[in-house]
Amino acid sequence: MSFDVPKQLGLIAESFSPSAPIDQTTLFAGRVSQIADVANAVSQRGQHVVMFGERGVGKTSLATVISQMYRGQANQITSGSINCDETTTFSSLWQKIFREIPIRTGVSQGIGFGAEAAPTHGNLAQFLQENVTPDDVRHLLQQIGKTIIVIDELDRVEDRKTTKLLADTIKTLSDHSTDCTIILVGVADSVDALIEQHGSVERALVQIRMPRMHVDELLEIVTRGAARCGMTVDDLAKGQIAKLSQGLPHYTHLLSLHAFQAAAMAHRMNVTSADVKTAVQKALDKAQQSVISAHHKATSSARDNLYPQVLLACAMAKSDGLGQFAASDVRDPMSKIMGRHYDIPAFSQHLNAFCETSRGPVLQKFGVSRRYRFRFVNPLMQPYVLMDGVRRGLITEADIGL
């Protein structure tokens, strides 16, 4: 029996999606608690949802899957969600949203004797004035019945007036028990900004934090993808993929994609640890250019320095649910990397430098002096740094639990 490599590579590419949000419920793994929280909010009038967490933890995928769950049960945006950007204003946002909610506007008489009348269609945007107000939004949504609206990348909105009007909209929709659920997707800072604009809106918002995924959830991603493309995977290989992903589903999909395709190109239907090693090399070579450039800027220097080792120690540091760690959390990993004890004063200046434009910034700093906490600006940097550390021989696979 011949092995159809191109066909199998195509099936694998359909099963693992590192570059785009998951839009099929059958491929979505984990997040049971968060899905239940959203379902509860959707079932109650006056309740709206804000999902927040680090970039790369799967917020958009969850919002997309939730939209699919209610397809046919509620009015929805035809594209699934609307993305904000730096130019978004309150009026432009709702023009985009209502442009994607189709409605039947009437009937038109066909041409010719005996021709039947045909329905005519439009969209809600045609009923909006140029300068949209929260009450305009409420009025239109009350005319069309149950509606679910997903607004993504809320953190990219720069106009504070837009944030305030959005908070006002949620408040007025809640006060009037409008049968509509708005699902906002962003980072923690955008949630704070929203509530800051209208304190009482907090009562109408179900706040759902999206932590990094648990290892079991990442393993489920690999298992479901394997079943979808008709392949098997060794437990060791599966565990390596989950561990290297550091709770970020993007890397689980990326490493799985390359590992499964490596096996298929070798005419095998089972994925092994050797395929994962091949996948790591490909993931490093094909990483987002922004990650590669940021890593180079953070660690390069005209002379030998500790920046690569300190950044690797930050990637190995134990962090909290928000991805934040303290300088003390870096001490043990740094000592392991260097082979001798390193205390905070030996690398504190490096941590501070990582927070400045001269080296990125690749880290964000929070808190007050002597109690600072740090976080990777781009969470996708952390797994990249770990894989690069293994490749360079700065650490071994065993050092990160592989």
N, C-alpha and C positions, 0 to 999 in steps of 0.2 A: 504494500500500500504506500503510495507516494505521499510525501509531506508537503502540503501547499504552504510554503513559507509566507508569500505575500498575503494570502488570505488570513493566516494566523496573526501576522503582524497587525493587520487591520482590525481584527477582533480585539487584540490587546489594546490598541489605541482607543477603541470604543469603550473599553472597560476601565481604563485609568485616565483621569482628566486633570493633569497638573496645571493647565493653563486657563481653564474656564471653570466657572462654578458648576457643580453637579446639578443637573436638571431632571434627573430621573429618581423617583423614590426607591426603585429597586437597587440603585447603586449607592444610595446614601446610607451611611452607617453611623450608629451612635446617636447622641444628643436626645435621648428619650425624654429626659427631664425637661429640657428646653422646649421640645415640641409640645409637651403636655401643658406647659405654662402658656404658650401661645394659643393653643386650642381653647384653654379656659378663658383667655381674654377675648378671643373671637366670639365665643358663645355668649358674652355678656355685653349688653349695650353700655356705651359710655366708657368702655375700657379700651386703651390703646397700648401699643407695645414699643419699647425701645430695646434693641439688642446691641450690646457693646462688648468689645474685647479687642485684643491685639489684632493687628493686620495678619491675615493668613490663617486664622483659626477656623474659618469656614462659615462666617456669618452670612455671606451672600448666598452660599449653597443652601444653608438652612432656610433662608427667606424664600429662595426659589422653590425648594421642595414643599414648603408650607403653601405657597401659592398653588402648586399643583394639587395638593390635597383637597383644596376647596374649589377646584375647577368644576363648574356646573352648579355649584351651590351658592355662588355669590358673584356679583359683578367684579371684574378685575381688569387691570391694565393688560392690554394685549401682549406687551413685551415681557410681562411678569413683574418688572420693577422699573423705577425711574432713578437714574444716577444723578447726583448733584455734582457740581464742579465749582471752580472759583468764580465763575460768572453768574451763578444761579441767584436769582432774586425770587421773592415770594410770588410775584405775578408770573414770571417765566416758568417757575416750577409747576404751578397749577395749570398753566396753559399746556405744558408737556403732558401732565397727568391726564387731564380731561380730553386731550387730543387722542389718547389711546383708550378711551372708554366709548365704544360705539353705541349708538342709539338708533332706533327707527324713528324717523321724523314724520312719516306720512305715506301717502300713496300718490303715484303719478299715473295718469291715463295713458295707455299705450297708443301708438300711432296706427290709424286705419280703422275701418269699420269692424266692430266686434272685438277689437283688441282688448285684452284684459288689463286691469290696473295692476301696477307693480309697486312693491314697497320701495320707499326711498330711505336712504340711511345717511347718517351724519355722525357727529361726535359731540360730546358735552362742551368742548372748547368753544363751539360757535355761540354759546349762550353767555360767555364771559365778556366782561368789559376789559378795556386795556389795563386799568389798574385794579387788580383783584384784591378783595378784602376777605377776611376770615368769614364774614357773614355770607358773602357770595358763594363761597365754597360750601358752607353749611346748607344754604338754600338748595343748591343743585343736588347735593348728595341725598337730601331728604326726598327728592323726587324719584329716585331710581331704585330704591330698595337696598338690600344688604350688599355691601361693597367692602372689598379688602384692597388696600393700597400699600405697596411696599416702596419706601423711599430709601435708597441706598447711598452710602458715602456721605452721610450727613456732615461728617467732620471736614469736608472740603468746602463747605459754605463759609465764605469770608465776611459776608454782610450781616452784621449783628441785627439789623432791622428785620432781615428775613427770618432769623432764628426766633426773634420775639413774636413776629406774626404767626409763625408756625406753632409756637406755644399757645398763642391766643386761639388759633384754629382748633387745636386739640381740646382746649378748655370749652369752647363754644359747642363743639360736637358732643362733648361729654354732658354739658349742661342741658342740651336739647335731646339727649338720648338718641342721637342720630344712629341709624343702623349701619354703621361704618366702622371699620377697624383700620387705623393707620399703623403700619409697622415701620419704625424708623431703625436704620442700621448705621452704626458708627462706632467711634471709640469712646472711652470713658470721658475724655475732655468735652466731647460734643454733647454728652448727656448732661454734664454739669452746666454747660452754657445754656442748654435748653431750659433746665429747671431754674437757673439763675434769672432768666428773663421773666418767668411767671411762676412764683413759688407754689401757687395752688394747683398748678398743672400736675404736680407730683402725684396727687391722689388719683388722677385719671390714667397714669402710666404704670404699666407692669414692666419693671426693669429686669431684664434678663441678661445676666453676665455670661459671656461665652468664654470659659476658661480653655486652656489648651486641652486637647483631647487626651483621655486616658489611654494607656497602652492597649487595653482590651478593645477600645473603639478603633484604634488604628489597625489592630490585627483583623478586626471585622472588615475594614476597608479592603485589605489584601485578600481575605477569604472570599468576599463577595465578587471582587474583580476576577479572581481565579475561576470561580464557578461560571462567571459570565463568558469568559473566553475558553472554557473547557480545559483548563490546565490545573496542575497541582503544584504545591510549594512545600518544601521542607519546613518543619517547625523552626529550625535554626535560622534559615533564611528569612522567614516571616518575622521572627523576633528581632533580627538585625535591622530590618527595614523600619519596624516600629520604633526601636530604640534610637536610631539615627534621626528619625523625624522630629524628635523633641516636642511631641504634642501637636505638630503642625501638619494637617492633612495634605497640604500642597506637596510636601516632601515625601509623604507616604505614596501619593499618586506618582510623583516623579521617579522615585527609586523603583517602585513596582513596574512602571512602564518600561524602564530600561532593563531591569532584571528579567522580566518575562520575555521581552524581545530578544535579549541575549540568549536565553534558553531556546527560543523558537528558531533563531538563526543557526543554532547548533543542532537543529532537527530534534529537539527534546521537548517533551510536554510537561516536564517537571523542573521547577526552579530550585537551584541549590545556592549555598553560601558563596560559591565561586561567581555565580551570576550577580549576586549583590555587590561583590567587589568590583565587577565590571560596571555595574550601575553607578556606583559611587564615583568612579573615574569619569563616566559620561555626565553625571550630574554636575560635577565640578567644571567640566569643559563647556557644558551647555547652560550653565547658570545664567540668570538674568544679568545683563551687562551692568545694571545699576548696582547689583550686589558685588560683582567682581571689582568694579571701579571703587566702590566704597571700601572694600577690604584692602585694596592696594593703597588707597589714600591713607587709611588708618595705620597701616603697618610698615610702609616703605620709609626708608631713610638712607642718606648718603653713607652712613656708617652703621656698624652693628649696634643694635639696640634691643630692648626687651619688649617692644610693642607687639610683635607677633605672639610671644608667649603670654603676655598679659591679656591680650584679647582672647586667646584660647582659654585662659583661666576663667575669664568672664563667661565664656560660653559653657564652661563646665560647672560654674557656680550654681549652688542651689538657690532657686528663686521662688517667690510667692505666686499666688494665683494671678497676679497682674504682670508677671514676668520680671519683677523687680528683685534686685539683690543688693546686699551691703558689701562694703569693702572687706569686711571680715569673712564673707562667704567666698571671696576670691583667694584667701590666704592658703587654704589646703590644696586646691587645684594648682596654684602657682608653685607651691613647694613640691608637689608631685612632678610637675613638668620639669622643674629645674634640678630635681634630685637632691635638694637640700632645703632647709627651712628658710622661708621668705616671709617677713612680717610686713604689715601694711605700709610703713614708711618707704619701703623699697619699691613700691609700685603705685603709691597714691597719686604721684604726679602724672603717671601714665593714664590713670582713670580720669583725672581732670582734663588731660589733653584730648582724650577720646570724646569729650563733651564740647570741644571747641571746633570752630570751622576749619582750623588748620588740619585736623584729622577727621573731618566728616561734616558735622558730628556723627559718630557711629553709635554713641551712647547718649541717653538723656539722663539728667541729674535731677533728683527731687529731694525736698526736705531742707534741713538747715545744716550748718557747718558741724562736722564731727558726727552727724547722724544722716548723712546723705545716703540715698538709695539710687541705684542705677538701673537702666533698662535699655535694651537694644532699640535704636530708632526703627530699624526694620527687623522684625522678628525672624524673617527668612535668613538673616545673616548668621544667626546662631548655629543652625545645622551645617551651614556652609563652612563656618570656621572649624567645627568639629571634624568634618570630613577632610578638610584641608590639613588639619593637624595630624590626622592618621596618615595621610598621604606623605606628608613631610617627615614623618617619623618622630614628631615632637611628643606624641602619645601613642599608645597601642590601643587596639580595639578593646582590650580588657579594661583599660582605664575609663571607658565610657559604658562599661557593662555589656560589651558584645561577646 
